[in-house]
């Protein structure tokens, strides 16, 4: 069973998939929802989404909130320390886990900013978008589409 860690304004809630499925939510359109919880009605509006960072900016009864959602996979990656390894070196982007390169989203010579999607890595039956951890220019791409990579293998050099 999947468990989610939902962070709102610094407070973290643990919610199971079963609890999430039991929420009484009615979709009014693509970005507006009505939630009934403990006998109280709430108007929800999705203001902005960032699927790469798994964040939502929402309005609840007119009050804005930023929500971060971590599923069991995200929690496992964090516990294994793979996120901290990827962010320590911005001159070299290394594979955070073994997998298969599905797509390369940047080119040599391209200027990138922190958070820029670099490539898509398939691992553990999931597609993972590897993001830039800093600013720079792509110096070299050490892999190509459909290459298998090992954890820690150099995939992109930055300058």
N, C-alpha and C positions, 0 to 999 in steps of 0.2 A: 504494500500500500504506500502510495506516495505521500510524503509529508512536505509541507511548504513552510518556509520561514518568511513572514511578511513583515517588513520594517516600515513603520509610519512615524515620522517625526522623532526618530531615535528609539522608539519602542518597538520591540520585536515580539511578534505573535507566532505561535506554532499552530498550524491548521492542517488537519489531515484531508486527504482527497474526499473522504466520505463526508466530512463536515462542510467542505466547500460545495459539494454536490447538493447538500441539504439547504443551502441558502435560498431564500425566497426572493428571487430577482426576476423582474420583468423588463425585457428590452423594449424601449419605446422607439428607438431608432438606432443608427450605428454608434452614437456616442452618448446617448441618454438612457438611463436606467432608473427603475423604481425598486427599492429594497425595503422589505418588511422584516424587521428583526426585533424580537422580544416585544411585539405589539406596537412598535414605533415605525413610522414611515420615513424613508430617506430618499431624497432626489440625488442621483449620482450623474455626473457628467465627466466623460473622459476628455481631458483637454489636450493631452499630448502623450504619445507612446514612444519608447525607445526599446525595441525588442532586443537589440544587441546588448544593452546594459540591463535588460529586464526591469525597466522602471516605467511607471505610469504617473502622470500628473493628472489628478482628478479634483473635482469639486464635489463636496458633500454638503447639500443644503446651502450652497453658496460659499462654503469655506474651502480654500485650496489645500491640497495635500500632495506630497510626493511619496509614492509607494515603491518599494523595491521587493521583488519576489524572487526567492531562491528555492528551487525544487530540490529533491533529494540528490540529483546529480550535481548541482551547483554546490550543495553543502559538502558532498564527498570531495569534490575538486579542492575546495577551500581547506578541508581537514587534511588532505594529502599535501598541502603546501604548494600546489602547482601554480596558484595565482601569484604568490610572492616570488617564485622563481622567474616567472615571465616578466615581472615588473622591475627586477633588479638590474637588468642590462638592456639599455635602449640601443646599443650599437649592434647587438646581435639578437635576432628573434629566433628562439629555439622552440622546437616542438614540445608543448607541455605534456604530451602523452603520445604513445604510438598510434598511428592511424594512416589514413590514405588521403592524399591531397586531392580534393574534388575540384577546386577552382582557385586560381590566383587572381586577386582583385587589384593588384598594383603593378607598375612597370618600373624598370630601372630608370633612375633619374627623376622619378615622381616625388614631389614634396608632399609630406604627410604631416598631419597633426595628431595629437593624442586622441585615441578613440577611432581612428580611421580603420575600417575593415581591411585586413591585409590578404587573408586567404580563408578558404573553407576547408576544415580538416574533419574527416569522418572518423570517429572513434567511439567505441562502445555503443554501436548502433545509433549514434546521434551525429548530426552535423553541427560542428562548432566553428563559429566565426572567430578567428584570431585577430585581435585588435592591436593597434600600435599603442605602446605604453609611453610614448613621448613623441616629440617633434623631430623631423629630420628629412633626409633625402635617401631614397632607396639606392644603395650602392650596387648590390648584387642579389640575385635570387638564385639560391642554391638547389632548388627543387623545381620540378615541373608537374603539370597536371597528371594525375594517376600514379604518382610516385608514392611508395610506402615509406613512412618515416618512423624512426625510433624516438622514444622520449629523449629530449636533450639534443637531438640532431639539429644542426644549423639549417634554418630554412630561408632567412632573409638577413642580409647585412645592411646596416644603416650607416650614414655618416652625418 
